Amino acid sequence: MKAYGLTVEDFNKVMGRAPIGSPKDDCRAMIDRMDDEQLTAVRAVLSQILRSSAQANEAKPTKQMPQIAVAN
């Protein structure tokens, strides 16, 4: 855990063994303790997650409302 800059408490949070407050705040706190090498690895993972998420959203067909014919 020390190699990743995590405390036992951080590890337990990540593993779902301890309650987390705000996930963003928790992530920011962990990021603040990382060195440049660790940040480079995390950045690559986050970029891939965001890229995959964007591609999944683009691939989803959009639902269209049925068209109703109106007689004049």
TATA-V53178 format. One line per field, one symbol per residue. ss: DSSP state (2 for helix, 1 for strand, 0 for the rest). psi: psi as a letter, one per 20 degrees, with the letter a starting at -180 (. if undefined). A space follows every 10 residues. Layout:
ss=???
psi=???
This chain:
ss=0222000222 2222000000 0022222222 2200022222 2222222222 2222222220 0000000000 00
psi=hhhjkqrhgg ghghjjiqqq dphggggggg hhiqrhgghg gggggggggh ghgghghhip qqpqqqpppp p.
